[in-house]
Amino acid sequence: MLTAMKRFLQLLGEMSHYRLPQAKLALQELAADDELVIVVPEQSLAGEIQQWATSQGFTVAAPKKILDGLPRWQLSVKKAVPVPVEEKPATAAPTPVAAPTPPPAPAPTSPAS
């Protein structure tokens, strides 16, 4: 059985327009149940990564600020393990039960003369 891996990606020295594509690429390479911890310099980038990863089905922990020198944001993204779906045999649709028919109305009688 394989164990989940925890990886780290720091996007602190990268040019700003390369950060999000690099994060996406790294996330797409994750195996099921692996975790990627991403460190970025801006809260807005952490939010963008969080939004994209969530839309792709990843589990994302709320970004947290690292108070170590320069401001940095860290978020943890985990690739969910696909849940096997048990196929059930198709059931026949229930047949509608016919409503009872009302009794026939009595025939009109002619007036006695």
Biopython code that builds the backbone (N, CA, C, O; Angstrom):
import numpy as np
from Bio.PDB.StructureBuilder import StructureBuilder

atoms = [
    (1, "MET", "N", (0.845, -1.183, 0.000)),
    (1, "MET", "CA", (0.000, 0.000, 0.000)),
    (1, "MET", "C", (0.887, 1.242, 0.000)),
    (1, "MET", "O", (1.857, 1.315, 0.754)),
    (2, "LEU", "N", (0.561, 2.200, -0.829)),
    (2, "LEU", "CA", (1.331, 3.433, -0.916)),
    (2, "LEU", "C", (0.899, 4.393, 0.183)),
    (2, "LEU", "O", (-0.273, 4.450, 0.556)),
    (3, "THR", "N", (1.865, 5.142, 0.693)),
    (3, "THR", "CA", (1.529, 6.147, 1.697)),
    (3, "THR", "C", (1.478, 7.512, 1.036)),
    (3, "THR", "O", (2.144, 7.765, 0.032)),
    (4, "ALA", "N", (0.682, 8.371, 1.616)),
    (4, "ALA", "CA", (0.536, 9.724, 1.075)),
    (4, "ALA", "C", (1.836, 10.496, 1.257)),
    (4, "ALA", "O", (2.542, 10.324, 2.251)),
    (5, "MET", "N", (2.138, 11.341, 0.293)),
    (5, "MET", "CA", (3.341, 12.164, 0.364)),
    (5, "MET", "C", (2.959, 13.604, 0.666)),
    (5, "MET", "O", (1.906, 14.086, 0.249)),
    (6, "LYS", "N", (3.827, 14.274, 1.393)),
    (6, "LYS", "CA", (3.651, 15.699, 1.667)),
    (6, "LYS", "C", (4.778, 16.420, 0.941)),
    (6, "LYS", "O", (5.955, 16.133, 1.159)),
    (7, "ARG", "N", (4.407, 17.359, 0.076)),
    (7, "ARG", "CA", (5.391, 18.108, -0.711)),
    (7, "ARG", "C", (5.288, 19.587, -0.371)),
    (7, "ARG", "O", (4.284, 20.045, 0.175)),
    (8, "PHE", "N", (6.324, 20.315, -0.697)),
    (8, "PHE", "CA", (6.358, 21.750, -0.413)),
    (8, "PHE", "C", (6.722, 22.509, -1.683)),
    (8, "PHE", "O", (7.565, 22.071, -2.465)),
    (9, "LEU", "N", (6.071, 23.655, -1.873)),
    (9, "LEU", "CA", (6.340, 24.506, -3.023)),
    (9, "LEU", "C", (6.397, 25.947, -2.542)),
    (9, "LEU", "O", (5.406, 26.480, -2.043)),
    (10, "GLN", "N", (7.562, 26.582, -2.691)),
    (10, "GLN", "CA", (7.705, 27.992, -2.322)),
    (10, "GLN", "C", (7.738, 28.820, -3.598)),
    (10, "GLN", "O", (8.546, 28.583, -4.496)),
    (11, "LEU", "N", (6.844, 29.790, -3.652)),
    (11, "LEU", "CA", (6.765, 30.660, -4.827)),
    (11, "LEU", "C", (7.147, 32.085, -4.447)),
    (11, "LEU", "O", (6.502, 33.040, -4.880)),
    (12, "LEU", "N", (8.184, 32.227, -3.644)),
    (12, "LEU", "CA", (8.564, 33.541, -3.122)),
    (12, "LEU", "C", (9.432, 34.335, -4.083)),
    (12, "LEU", "O", (9.283, 35.555, -4.158)),
    (13, "GLY", "N", (10.315, 33.711, -4.808)),
    (13, "GLY", "CA", (11.220, 34.447, -5.675)),
    (13, "GLY", "C", (10.808, 34.441, -7.131)),
    (13, "GLY", "O", (11.531, 34.954, -7.985)),
    (14, "GLU", "N", (9.668, 33.874, -7.421)),
    (14, "GLU", "CA", (9.215, 33.751, -8.803)),
    (14, "GLU", "C", (8.572, 35.043, -9.291)),
    (14, "GLU", "O", (8.048, 35.829, -8.502)),
    (15, "MET", "N", (8.620, 35.248, -10.597)),
    (15, "MET", "CA", (7.932, 36.400, -11.178)),
    (15, "MET", "C", (6.433, 36.209, -10.966)),
    (15, "MET", "O", (5.931, 35.086, -11.024)),
    (16, "SER", "N", (5.730, 37.294, -10.723)),
    (16, "SER", "CA", (4.332, 37.202, -10.315)),
    (16, "SER", "C", (3.437, 36.474, -11.314)),
    (16, "SER", "O", (2.526, 35.757, -10.900)),
    (17, "HIS", "N", (3.666, 36.637, -12.612)),
    (17, "HIS", "CA", (2.771, 35.987, -13.568)),
    (17, "HIS", "C", (3.081, 34.505, -13.770)),
    (17, "HIS", "O", (2.367, 33.831, -14.513)),
    (18, "TYR", "N", (4.127, 33.982, -13.126)),
    (18, "TYR", "CA", (4.435, 32.554, -13.203)),
    (18, "TYR", "C", (3.949, 31.784, -11.984)),
    (18, "TYR", "O", (3.920, 30.554, -12.005)),
    (19, "ARG", "N", (3.576, 32.475, -10.941)),
    (19, "ARG", "CA", (3.259, 31.806, -9.673)),
    (19, "ARG", "C", (2.029, 30.918, -9.760)),
    (19, "ARG", "O", (2.087, 29.746, -9.387)),
    (20, "LEU", "N", (0.917, 31.456, -10.245)),
    (20, "LEU", "CA", (-0.317, 30.665, -10.314)),
    (20, "LEU", "C", (-0.176, 29.476, -11.269)),
    (20, "LEU", "O", (-0.575, 28.371, -10.902)),
    (21, "PRO", "N", (0.374, 29.651, -12.476)),
    (21, "PRO", "CA", (0.554, 28.477, -13.350)),
    (21, "PRO", "C", (1.454, 27.403, -12.731)),
    (21, "PRO", "O", (1.214, 26.211, -12.923)),
    (22, "GLN", "N", (2.489, 27.817, -11.989)),
    (22, "GLN", "CA", (3.362, 26.833, -11.351)),
    (22, "GLN", "C", (2.619, 26.067, -10.265)),
    (22, "GLN", "O", (2.792, 24.856, -10.123)),
    (23, "ALA", "N", (1.793, 26.769, -9.504)),
    (23, "ALA", "CA", (1.007, 26.106, -8.461)),
    (23, "ALA", "C", (0.030, 25.115, -9.089)),
    (23, "ALA", "O", (-0.122, 23.996, -8.598)),
    (24, "LYS", "N", (-0.630, 25.520, -10.166)),
    (24, "LYS", "CA", (-1.584, 24.634, -10.846)),
    (24, "LYS", "C", (-0.887, 23.373, -11.352)),
    (24, "LYS", "O", (-1.391, 22.264, -11.179)),
    (25, "LEU", "N", (0.267, 23.553, -11.976)),
    (25, "LEU", "CA", (1.012, 22.418, -12.509)),
    (25, "LEU", "C", (1.407, 21.454, -11.389)),
    (25, "LEU", "O", (1.255, 20.240, -11.527)),
    (26, "ALA", "N", (1.908, 21.993, -10.291)),
    (26, "ALA", "CA", (2.312, 21.150, -9.162)),
    (26, "ALA", "C", (1.111, 20.398, -8.588)),
    (26, "ALA", "O", (1.231, 19.234, -8.207)),
    (27, "LEU", "N", (-0.038, 21.058, -8.524)),
    (27, "LEU", "CA", (-1.232, 20.402, -7.982)),
    (27, "LEU", "C", (-1.734, 19.302, -8.915)),
    (27, "LEU", "O", (-2.205, 18.264, -8.451)),
    (28, "GLN", "N", (-1.639, 19.519, -10.207)),
    (28, "GLN", "CA", (-2.103, 18.512, -11.163)),
    (28, "GLN", "C", (-1.240, 17.254, -11.126)),
    (28, "GLN", "O", (-1.685, 16.181, -11.535)),
    (29, "GLU", "N", (-0.009, 17.382, -10.638)),
    (29, "GLU", "CA", (0.893, 16.235, -10.568)),
    (29, "GLU", "C", (0.720, 15.425, -9.288)),
    (29, "GLU", "O", (1.349, 14.377, -9.137)),
    (30, "LEU", "N", (-0.118, 15.889, -8.364)),
    (30, "LEU", "CA", (-0.315, 15.164, -7.111)),
    (30, "LEU", "C", (-1.035, 13.845, -7.348)),
    (30, "LEU", "O", (-1.932, 13.747, -8.185)),
    (31, "ALA", "N", (-0.625, 12.842, -6.598)),
    (31, "ALA", "CA", (-1.342, 11.566, -6.613)),
    (31, "ALA", "C", (-2.452, 11.637, -5.566)),
    (31, "ALA", "O", (-2.451, 12.525, -4.713)),
    (32, "ALA", "N", (-3.385, 10.711, -5.634)),
    (32, "ALA", "CA", (-4.498, 10.689, -4.681)),
    (32, "ALA", "C", (-3.960, 10.621, -3.255)),
    (32, "ALA", "O", (-3.059, 9.837, -2.959)),
    (33, "ASP", "N", (-4.507, 11.431, -2.395)),
    (33, "ASP", "CA", (-4.191, 11.523, -0.967)),
    (33, "ASP", "C", (-2.867, 12.234, -0.677)),
    (33, "ASP", "O", (-2.474, 12.329, 0.485)),
    (34, "ASP", "N", (-2.168, 12.737, -1.699)),
    (34, "ASP", "CA", (-0.955, 13.525, -1.473)),
    (34, "ASP", "C", (-1.335, 14.934, -1.045)),
    (34, "ASP", "O", (-2.445, 15.402, -1.297)),
    (35, "GLU", "N", (-0.391, 15.596, -0.395)),
    (35, "GLU", "CA", (-0.617, 16.959, 0.092)),
    (35, "GLU", "C", (0.501, 17.862, -0.417)),
    (35, "GLU", "O", (1.667, 17.469, -0.457)),
    (36, "LEU", "N", (0.126, 19.073, -0.804)),
    (36, "LEU", "CA", (1.102, 20.063, -1.244)),
    (36, "LEU", "C", (0.938, 21.298, -0.376)),
    (36, "LEU", "O", (-0.146, 21.879, -0.310)),
    (37, "VAL", "N", (2.006, 21.696, 0.287)),
    (37, "VAL", "CA", (2.008, 22.910, 1.095)),
    (37, "VAL", "C", (2.662, 23.994, 0.246)),
    (37, "VAL", "O", (3.819, 23.868, -0.157)),
    (38, "ILE", "N", (1.914, 25.053, -0.021)),
    (38, "ILE", "CA", (2.384, 26.122, -0.904)),
    (38, "ILE", "C", (2.610, 27.382, -0.083)),
    (38, "ILE", "O", (1.754, 27.777, 0.709)),
    (39, "VAL", "N", (3.765, 28.013, -0.272)),
    (39, "VAL", "CA", (4.090, 29.267, 0.412)),
    (39, "VAL", "C", (4.187, 30.357, -0.647)),
    (39, "VAL", "O", (4.944, 30.242, -1.612)),
    (40, "VAL", "N", (3.403, 31.421, -0.447)),
    (40, "VAL", "CA", (3.355, 32.528, -1.409)),
    (40, "VAL", "C", (3.541, 33.855, -0.678)),
    (40, "VAL", "O", (3.315, 33.929, 0.529)),
    (41, "PRO", "N", (3.952, 34.909, -1.399)),
    (41, "PRO", "CA", (4.202, 36.190, -0.750)),
    (41, "PRO", "C", (2.958, 37.056, -0.542)),
    (41, "PRO", "O", (2.999, 38.008, 0.237)),
    (42, "GLU", "N", (1.862, 36.745, -1.219)),
    (42, "GLU", "CA", (0.685, 37.618, -1.122)),
    (42, "GLU", "C", (-0.565, 36.837, -0.758)),
    (42, "GLU", "O", (-0.761, 35.702, -1.192)),
    (43, "GLN", "N", (-1.404, 37.471, 0.051)),
    (43, "GLN", "CA", (-2.669, 36.859, 0.442)),
    (43, "GLN", "C", (-3.576, 36.660, -0.776)),
    (43, "GLN", "O", (-4.287, 35.660, -0.866)),
    (44, "SER", "N", (-3.549, 37.613, -1.709)),
    (44, "SER", "CA", (-4.415, 37.504, -2.891)),
    (44, "SER", "C", (-4.066, 36.273, -3.725)),
    (44, "SER", "O", (-4.960, 35.610, -4.253)),
    (45, "LEU", "N", (-2.779, 35.963, -3.846)),
    (45, "LEU", "CA", (-2.363, 34.779, -4.595)),
    (45, "LEU", "C", (-2.800, 33.510, -3.868)),
    (45, "LEU", "O", (-3.231, 32.545, -4.499)),
    (46, "ALA", "N", (-2.690, 33.512, -2.555)),
    (46, "ALA", "CA", (-3.157, 32.359, -1.776)),
    (46, "ALA", "C", (-4.645, 32.137, -2.026)),
    (46, "ALA", "O", (-5.094, 30.998, -2.161)),
    (47, "GLY", "N", (-5.407, 33.224, -2.088)),
    (47, "GLY", "CA", (-6.840, 33.126, -2.360)),
    (47, "GLY", "C", (-7.132, 32.597, -3.755)),
    (47, "GLY", "O", (-8.044, 31.792, -3.939)),
    (48, "GLU", "N", (-6.359, 33.048, -4.740)),
    (48, "GLU", "CA", (-6.541, 32.569, -6.118)),
    (48, "GLU", "C", (-6.264, 31.071, -6.220)),
    (48, "GLU", "O", (-7.011, 30.330, -6.858)),
    (49, "ILE", "N", (-5.185, 30.643, -5.585)),
    (49, "ILE", "CA", (-4.838, 29.216, -5.612)),
    (49, "ILE", "C", (-5.924, 28.412, -4.907)),
    (49, "ILE", "O", (-6.337, 27.355, -5.385)),
    (50, "GLN", "N", (-6.381, 28.920, -3.768)),
    (50, "GLN", "CA", (-7.430, 28.228, -3.015)),
    (50, "GLN", "C", (-8.701, 28.086, -3.855)),
    (50, "GLN", "O", (-9.305, 27.015, -3.897)),
    (51, "GLN", "N", (-9.098, 29.154, -4.514)),
    (51, "GLN", "CA", (-10.319, 29.134, -5.325)),
    (51, "GLN", "C", (-10.186, 28.147, -6.490)),
    (51, "GLN", "O", (-11.100, 27.363, -6.745)),
    (52, "TRP", "N", (-9.057, 28.183, -7.190)),
    (52, "TRP", "CA", (-8.866, 27.283, -8.321)),
    (52, "TRP", "C", (-8.831, 25.828, -7.856)),
    (52, "TRP", "O", (-9.486, 24.968, -8.446)),
    (53, "ALA", "N", (-8.062, 25.552, -6.795)),
    (53, "ALA", "CA", (-7.926, 24.171, -6.321)),
    (53, "ALA", "C", (-9.267, 23.610, -5.854)),
    (53, "ALA", "O", (-9.581, 22.449, -6.115)),
    (54, "THR", "N", (-10.049, 24.427, -5.169)),
    (54, "THR", "CA", (-11.366, 23.983, -4.713)),
    (54, "THR", "C", (-12.260, 23.662, -5.907)),
    (54, "THR", "O", (-12.994, 22.674, -5.888)),
    (55, "SER", "N", (-12.198, 24.492, -6.943)),
    (55, "SER", "CA", (-13.034, 24.256, -8.128)),
    (55, "SER", "C", (-12.625, 22.979, -8.865)),
    (55, "SER", "O", (-13.419, 22.423, -9.624)),
    (56, "GLN", "N", (-11.396, 22.514, -8.647)),
    (56, "GLN", "CA", (-10.909, 21.298, -9.293)),
    (56, "GLN", "C", (-11.093, 20.058, -8.422)),
    (56, "GLN", "O", (-10.667, 18.966, -8.800)),
    (57, "GLY", "N", (-11.730, 20.219, -7.246)),
    (57, "GLY", "CA", (-12.015, 19.069, -6.386)),
    (57, "GLY", "C", (-10.973, 18.782, -5.324)),
    (57, "GLY", "O", (-11.049, 17.749, -4.658)),
    (58, "PHE", "N", (-9.997, 19.671, -5.145)),
    (58, "PHE", "CA", (-9.000, 19.483, -4.097)),
    (58, "PHE", "C", (-9.573, 19.937, -2.756)),
    (58, "PHE", "O", (-10.484, 20.764, -2.706)),
    (59, "THR", "N", (-9.033, 19.390, -1.679)),
    (59, "THR", "CA", (-9.385, 19.840, -0.339)),
    (59, "THR", "C", (-8.337, 20.869, 0.065)),
    (59, "THR", "O", (-7.140, 20.582, 0.037)),
    (60, "VAL", "N", (-8.781, 22.063, 0.438)),
    (60, "VAL", "CA", (-7.852, 23.152, 0.727)),
    (60, "VAL", "C", (-8.103, 23.682, 2.131)),
    (60, "VAL", "O", (-9.225, 24.047, 2.479)),
    (61, "ALA", "N", (-7.038, 23.719, 2.934)),
    (61, "ALA", "CA", (-7.133, 24.337, 4.254)),
    (61, "ALA", "C", (-7.062, 25.847, 4.073)),
    (61, "ALA", "O", (-6.462, 26.336, 3.116)),
    (62, "ALA", "N", (-7.669, 26.574, 4.984)),
    (62, "ALA", "CA", (-7.653, 28.037, 4.903)),
    (62, "ALA", "C", (-6.210, 28.539, 4.933)),
    (62, "ALA", "O", (-5.410, 28.069, 5.741)),
    (63, "PRO", "N", (-5.872, 29.489, 4.060)),
    (63, "PRO", "CA", (-4.512, 30.037, 4.070)),
    (63, "PRO", "C", (-4.208, 30.689, 5.416)),
    (63, "PRO", "O", (-5.072, 31.319, 6.026)),
    (64, "LYS", "N", (-2.974, 30.528, 5.861)),
    (64, "LYS", "CA", (-2.594, 31.172, 7.122)),
    (64, "LYS", "C", (-1.332, 31.993, 6.917)),
    (64, "LYS", "O", (-0.457, 31.650, 6.120)),
    (65, "LYS", "N", (-1.268, 33.083, 7.658)),
    (65, "LYS", "CA", (-0.128, 33.991, 7.552)),
    (65, "LYS", "C", (1.019, 33.449, 8.393)),
    (65, "LYS", "O", (0.834, 33.049, 9.543)),
    (66, "ILE", "N", (2.198, 33.443, 7.802)),
    (66, "ILE", "CA", (3.399, 33.020, 8.518)),
    (66, "ILE", "C", (4.073, 34.283, 9.038)),
    (66, "ILE", "O", (4.433, 35.165, 8.259)),
    (67, "LEU", "N", (4.239, 34.366, 10.318)),
    (67, "LEU", "CA", (4.843, 35.564, 10.924)),
    (67, "LEU", "C", (6.328, 35.324, 11.154)),
    (67, "LEU", "O", (6.792, 35.272, 12.293)),
    (68, "ASP", "N", (7.059, 35.181, 10.072)),
    (68, "ASP", "CA", (8.489, 34.902, 10.161)),
    (68, "ASP", "C", (9.215, 35.831, 9.193)),
    (68, "ASP", "O", (9.452, 35.474, 8.039)),
    (69, "GLY", "N", (9.565, 37.021, 9.669)),
    (69, "GLY", "CA", (10.240, 37.979, 8.795)),
    (69, "GLY", "C", (9.266, 38.618, 7.832)),
    (69, "GLY", "O", (8.305, 39.263, 8.252)),
    (70, "LEU", "N", (9.504, 38.447, 6.543)),
    (70, "LEU", "CA", (8.627, 39.012, 5.522)),
    (70, "LEU", "C", (7.265, 38.318, 5.557)),
    (70, "LEU", "O", (7.177, 37.126, 5.853)),
    (71, "PRO", "N", (6.212, 39.067, 5.256)),
    (71, "PRO", "CA", (4.889, 38.428, 5.272)),
    (71, "PRO", "C", (4.783, 37.358, 4.184)),
    (71, "PRO", "O", (5.130, 37.587, 3.025)),
    (72, "ARG", "N", (4.304, 36.209, 4.582)),
    (72, "ARG", "CA", (4.104, 35.091, 3.665)),
    (72, "ARG", "C", (2.801, 34.396, 4.033)),
    (72, "ARG", "O", (2.325, 34.486, 5.164)),
    (73, "TRP", "N", (2.256, 33.722, 3.081)),
    (73, "TRP", "CA", (1.019, 32.975, 3.290)),
    (73, "TRP", "C", (1.256, 31.522, 2.914)),
    (73, "TRP", "O", (1.918, 31.216, 1.923)),
    (74, "GLN", "N", (0.702, 30.639, 3.726)),
    (74, "GLN", "CA", (0.863, 29.203, 3.491)),
    (74, "GLN", "C", (-0.512, 28.559, 3.382)),
    (74, "GLN", "O", (-1.404, 28.826, 4.187)),
    (75, "LEU", "N", (-0.668, 27.718, 2.389)),
    (75, "LEU", "CA", (-1.908, 26.955, 2.310)),
    (75, "LEU", "C", (-1.588, 25.509, 1.987)),
    (75, "LEU", "O", (-0.635, 25.208, 1.267)),
    (76, "SER", "N", (-2.392, 24.634, 2.526)),
    (76, "SER", "CA", (-2.201, 23.206, 2.359)),
    (76, "SER", "C", (-3.318, 22.666, 1.470)),
    (76, "SER", "O", (-4.501, 22.863, 1.749)),
    (77, "VAL", "N", (-2.925, 21.987, 0.402)),
    (77, "VAL", "CA", (-3.892, 21.461, -0.563)),
    (77, "VAL", "C", (-3.709, 19.949, -0.636)),
    (77, "VAL", "O", (-2.591, 19.451, -0.759)),
    (78, "LYS", "N", (-4.815, 19.237, -0.559)),
    (78, "LYS", "CA", (-4.757, 17.779, -0.581)),
    (78, "LYS", "C", (-5.647, 17.256, -1.699)),
    (78, "LYS", "O", (-6.773, 17.716, -1.887)),
    (79, "LYS", "N", (-5.121, 16.294, -2.428)),
    (79, "LYS", "CA", (-5.914, 15.673, -3.493)),
    (79, "LYS", "C", (-6.761, 14.578, -2.861)),
    (79, "LYS", "O", (-6.243, 13.664, -2.218)),
    (80, "ALA", "N", (-8.052, 14.685, -3.052)),
    (80, "ALA", "CA", (-8.977, 13.730, -2.452)),
    (80, "ALA", "C", (-8.832, 12.356, -3.100)),
    (80, "ALA", "O", (-8.526, 12.228, -4.285)),
    (81, "VAL", "N", (-9.064, 11.342, -2.281)),
    (81, "VAL", "CA", (-9.052, 9.976, -2.779)),
    (81, "VAL", "C", (-10.416, 9.702, -3.391)),
    (81, "VAL", "O", (-11.432, 9.901, -2.725)),
    (82, "PRO", "N", (-10.470, 9.252, -4.633)),
    (82, "PRO", "CA", (-11.774, 8.970, -5.227)),
    (82, "PRO", "C", (-12.463, 7.830, -4.487)),
    (82, "PRO", "O", (-11.858, 6.796, -4.201)),
    (83, "VAL", "N", (-13.719, 8.039, -4.189)),
    (83, "VAL", "CA", (-14.500, 7.029, -3.490)),
    (83, "VAL", "C", (-15.079, 6.077, -4.529)),
    (83, "VAL", "O", (-15.750, 6.507, -5.468)),
    (84, "PRO", "N", (-14.816, 4.772, -4.357)),
    (84, "PRO", "CA", (-15.373, 3.840, -5.338)),
    (84, "PRO", "C", (-16.895, 3.836, -5.253)),
    (84, "PRO", "O", (-17.474, 3.819, -4.167)),
    (85, "VAL", "N", (-17.515, 3.851, -6.395)),
    (85, "VAL", "CA", (-18.971, 3.853, -6.454)),
    (85, "VAL", "C", (-19.438, 2.433, -6.727)),
    (85, "VAL", "O", (-19.049, 1.812, -7.716)),
    (86, "GLU", "N", (-20.276, 1.935, -5.838)),
    (86, "GLU", "CA", (-20.801, 0.587, -6.016)),
    (86, "GLU", "C", (-21.969, 0.656, -6.982)),
    (86, "GLU", "O", (-22.937, 1.384, -6.764)),
    (87, "GLU", "N", (-21.861, -0.106, -8.042)),
    (87, "GLU", "CA", (-22.945, -0.096, -9.019)),
    (87, "GLU", "C", (-24.052, -1.010, -8.535)),
    (87, "GLU", "O", (-23.817, -2.159, -8.161)),
    (88, "LYS", "N", (-25.247, -0.484, -8.549)),
    (88, "LYS", "CA", (-26.405, -1.266, -8.135)),
    (88, "LYS", "C", (-27.189, -1.643, -9.379)),
    (88, "LYS", "O", (-27.250, -0.873, -10.338)),
    (89, "PRO", "N", (-27.795, -2.840, -9.364)),
    (89, "PRO", "CA", (-28.597, -3.199, -10.533)),
    (89, "PRO", "C", (-29.780, -2.255, -10.666)),
    (89, "PRO", "O", (-30.349, -1.797, -9.675)),
    (90, "ALA", "N", (-30.128, -1.981, -11.889)),
    (90, "ALA", "CA", (-31.247, -1.074, -12.134)),
    (90, "ALA", "C", (-32.530, -1.729, -11.644)),
    (90, "ALA", "O", (-32.794, -2.897, -11.929)),
    (91, "THR", "N", (-33.306, -0.977, -10.918)),
    (91, "THR", "CA", (-34.578, -1.504, -10.434)),
    (91, "THR", "C", (-35.665, -1.090, -11.403)),
    (91, "THR", "O", (-35.621, -0.014, -11.999)),
    (92, "ALA", "N", (-36.646, -1.975, -11.545)),
    (92, "ALA", "CA", (-37.764, -1.670, -12.435)),
    (92, "ALA", "C", (-38.603, -0.579, -11.801)),
    (92, "ALA", "O", (-38.787, -0.543, -10.584)),
    (93, "ALA", "N", (-39.100, 0.292, -12.626)),
    (93, "ALA", "CA", (-39.948, 1.372, -12.120)),
    (93, "ALA", "C", (-41.241, 0.761, -11.594)),
    (93, "ALA", "O", (-41.796, -0.148, -12.211)),
    (94, "PRO", "N", (-41.723, 1.256, -10.459)),
    (94, "PRO", "CA", (-42.967, 0.695, -9.926)),
    (94, "PRO", "C", (-44.117, 0.977, -10.885)),
    (94, "PRO", "O", (-44.229, 2.063, -11.454)),
    (95, "THR", "N", (-44.963, -0.031, -11.044)),
    (95, "THR", "CA", (-46.113, 0.146, -11.933)),
    (95, "THR", "C", (-47.198, 0.881, -11.177)),
    (95, "THR", "O", (-47.480, 0.553, -10.024)),
    (96, "PRO", "N", (-47.808, 1.866, -11.805)),
    (96, "PRO", "CA", (-48.843, 2.611, -11.100)),
    (96, "PRO", "C", (-50.063, 1.728, -10.868)),
    (96, "PRO", "O", (-50.453, 0.938, -11.728)),
    (97, "VAL", "N", (-50.641, 1.879, -9.713)),
    (97, "VAL", "CA", (-51.837, 1.121, -9.357)),
    (97, "VAL", "C", (-53.026, 1.880, -9.905)),
    (97, "VAL", "O", (-53.156, 3.087, -9.697)),
    (98, "ALA", "N", (-53.903, 1.161, -10.615)),
    (98, "ALA", "CA", (-55.081, 1.808, -11.198)),
    (98, "ALA", "C", (-56.066, 2.162, -10.089)),
    (98, "ALA", "O", (-56.288, 1.381, -9.164)),
    (99, "ALA", "N", (-56.638, 3.327, -10.197)),
    (99, "ALA", "CA", (-57.637, 3.754, -9.213)),
    (99, "ALA", "C", (-58.914, 2.956, -9.447)),
    (99, "ALA", "O", (-59.243, 2.622, -10.585)),
    (100, "PRO", "N", (-59.635, 2.651, -8.366)),
    (100, "PRO", "CA", (-60.879, 1.898, -8.556)),
    (100, "PRO", "C", (-61.855, 2.714, -9.395)),
    (100, "PRO", "O", (-61.940, 3.935, -9.266)),
    (101, "THR", "N", (-62.589, 2.015, -10.256)),
    (101, "THR", "CA", (-63.554, 2.713, -11.112)),
    (101, "THR", "C", (-64.813, 3.007, -10.309)),
    (101, "THR", "O", (-65.275, 2.158, -9.546)),
    (102, "PRO", "N", (-65.367, 4.196, -10.474)),
    (102, "PRO", "CA", (-66.577, 4.529, -9.710)),
    (102, "PRO", "C", (-67.760, 3.718, -10.243)),
    (102, "PRO", "O", (-67.795, 3.362, -11.421)),
    (103, "PRO", "N", (-68.735, 3.425, -9.364)),
    (103, "PRO", "CA", (-69.908, 2.662, -9.820)),
    (103, "PRO", "C", (-70.680, 3.485, -10.841)),
    (103, "PRO", "O", (-70.644, 4.714, -10.795)),
    (104, "PRO", "N", (-71.383, 2.820, -11.773)),
    (104, "PRO", "CA", (-72.129, 3.561, -12.786)),
    (104, "PRO", "C", (-73.266, 4.357, -12.145)),
    (104, "PRO", "O", (-73.855, 3.935, -11.151)),
    (105, "ALA", "N", (-73.555, 5.494, -12.725)),
    (105, "ALA", "CA", (-74.628, 6.347, -12.204)),
    (105, "ALA", "C", (-75.973, 5.687, -12.515)),
    (105, "ALA", "O", (-76.128, 5.065, -13.565)),
    (106, "PRO", "N", (-76.948, 5.819, -11.604)),
    (106, "PRO", "CA", (-78.256, 5.209, -11.876)),
    (106, "PRO", "C", (-78.905, 5.870, -13.090)),
    (106, "PRO", "O", (-78.735, 7.066, -13.327)),
    (107, "ALA", "N", (-79.658, 5.062, -13.860)),
    (107, "ALA", "CA", (-80.343, 5.564, -15.054)),
    (107, "ALA", "C", (-81.488, 6.473, -14.627)),
    (107, "ALA", "O", (-82.169, 6.192, -13.640)),
    (108, "PRO", "N", (-81.702, 7.555, -15.359)),
    (108, "PRO", "CA", (-82.806, 8.445, -14.983)),
    (108, "PRO", "C", (-84.148, 7.721, -15.184)),
    (108, "PRO", "O", (-84.344, 6.988, -16.153)),
    (109, "THR", "N", (-85.028, 7.947, -14.267)),
    (109, "THR", "CA", (-86.358, 7.319, -14.354)),
    (109, "THR", "C", (-87.341, 8.321, -14.924)),
    (109, "THR", "O", (-87.234, 9.524, -14.686)),
    (110, "SER", "N", (-88.308, 7.807, -15.685)),
    (110, "SER", "CA", (-89.307, 8.709, -16.246)),
    (110, "SER", "C", (-90.400, 8.947, -15.210)),
    (110, "SER", "O", (-90.720, 8.048, -14.432)),
    (111, "PRO", "N", (-90.968, 10.134, -15.192)),
    (111, "PRO", "CA", (-92.001, 10.430, -14.186)),
    (111, "PRO", "C", (-93.251, 9.575, -14.448)),
    (111, "PRO", "O", (-93.633, 9.342, -15.595)),
    (112, "ALA", "N", (-93.863, 9.126, -13.379)),
    (112, "ALA", "CA", (-95.074, 8.307, -13.505)),
    (112, "ALA", "C", (-96.250, 9.198, -13.881)),
    (112, "ALA", "O", (-96.426, 10.258, -13.281)),
    (113, "SER", "N", (-97.051, 8.802, -14.848)),
    (113, "SER", "CA", (-98.185, 9.610, -15.240)),
    (113, "SER", "C", (-99.474, 9.004, -14.778)),
    (113, "SER", "O", (-100.542, 9.563, -15.027)),
]
sb = StructureBuilder()
sb.init_structure("model")
sb.init_model(0)
sb.init_chain("A")
sb.init_seg("    ")
for serial, (resi, resn, name, xyz) in enumerate(atoms, 1):
    if name == "N":
        sb.init_residue(resn, " ", resi, " ")
    sb.init_atom(name, np.array(xyz, "f"), 0.0, 1.0, " ", f" {name:<3s}", serial, name[0])
structure = sb.get_structure()
